[in-house]
Amino acid sequence: MFSILQVDFITKDGAVIPFQGFFSVSTSQEADVFIGHIALVTSLDATLQGTYQVTVQARDKPSVGPALEANITLNLFTVDQSYRVRLQFSTSKEEVGANTNKIKDALAQATRTTVYIVDIKDIESTARDRGRSYLDAYFVFSNGSALTLDELSVMIREDQDALIQLLQLGLVVLGSQGSPTSDVSKMLSSVIIGLGVALLLVIVIMTMALIYRRKLRAIKAAKEARKTAAGVMPSTSAIPGTNMYTADRANPMLNLPTKDLGFESQSSSSDLDHLRGGHQNRKELPSLLPILKATSGEAALRPTEL
């Protein structure tokens, strides 16, 4: 009788994590040989990468005497999903399933690994390229390491016998399970690039339209300037003292500083003397009035005296 005593998970960093309830063991008998079968109870965490150490105990049930028992530790390796390889075949899913053993033998011969087939399915008609069905598998070495797609492709090409046998079984394409995702990524990248180009074209068109409008405005302004130079004056009134018009919102105030024109320094001294003499003569006029009156009186008396 077999039983599981302990399950530990050892990460790549060396940390030990205890697990319980992930595995179960069943016992079968062939003649006098007892065989234990280890199976998964629940699905494992795909993000964990490392080794499961499962301690199994074998114990008999004698009719007479004490029971005998023995313990053994098994290492169960976990392989990252990125190592899952997809093989496309030109035959249907049923034909691939019928030739599974031959396909596994040819792949094991070429790679020297243990081949674990995960799934066999038909390819949808809308997504068909060259194959009609595909087979997903892992290629694992005894130390727990696995083959990548590129390594598998090189090994199959190097073994011509295995390659010919696989081609006869309908193998047409080697690929990874992540290829649909990569196709989606490429499509998204193409869409993003297309949107970027469209946005750039819109910006260029808007810039050209703006430049064209500015050129039109400059041409109109040049025409108006030529009309003014030819003598066609605007209808608005001019501001005195400037060459601007009221429509131009010109400021009529020139704000020029006051300046002595120097007219006083340019006048002659005789002019100044004349002005002074005239001023003095005006002051002497009142004193001459009685003399003039007396003279006129004497002139009037003289005829009577005669």
C-alpha positions, 0 to 999 in steps of 0.5 A: 500500500502506498501513501504520500507523507509530505510534499515540498516545493523548492523554488529556483532560489532554494526556498522550501514551501510545504504543500498539502493536498495537491497529489494523491497516490493509488495502488494497483497490483500485477501478479505479485508486484504492487504499483503506485500511481501519483496523480494531481488532485488540483491544478498547480500554479503555473506561475511557480517554477521549481521542483516538487519533492513528494515523499511516498511511503510503501507499506505491506500488510502481512498476515503474520508479523510486523509490517514492512515499510519503505520511503522514497522521495520523488522530484517532480519538475515544473516546466514554464508554459513558455516551453510549450511547443505547437506542431501543426499537421496536415492531417485531422485531429483523429489521424494525429491521435492515432499516430501519437506513439509514432510521433512521440518516438520520432520526436524523442529520437531527435531530441533525446527528451521525454515528450509530454503531449498536452493537447491535440485539436483541429485548427479552425478553418478561418485560422488555417494556414497550412495545417489542419490540426495541431499538437501541443507538447513539452520536451523535458530532459531528466534534470527538469530543463526543457527545450525551446522552439528554436532548439527543437527546430535545430535538433529535428533538422539535424536528425534526417531520419526523424525529420523524414518520419515526421514529414510522412506523419503530416508535420508541416509547421513548428511553432510556439503556443504564444504565436497567436498572441504575437500575431495579435501584438503585431496587429495592434502595433500596426494599428497604432502605427497607422493611427500615428501616421493618420494623426501626422497627416492631419497635423500637416494638413492643418499646418498647410491650411494655416500657412495658406490663410496667412499668405492670403492675408499678406496678399490682401495687405499688399494690394491695399498698400499698393492702392494707397501708394498709387493715390487712392486715399482712404475715406477716413480723415487725416490727423493733423500733424501726422501721416496717420488716419483716424482709422489707424488709431494714431495718436495726434500728440507728437509729444516733442520737447520744446526748443528755443529757436534762437530768434532773439540772438539773431536780431541786431542791436540797432533794432533794440535801440530803436525800440528803447528810443520809441519807448522813451519818446512815448514818456515825453509826449505828455510834457510837450502838450502844454507847449503845443497848446500855448503855441496854438493860442499865441497863433490865434491871438496874433491876428486880433492884435493886428 
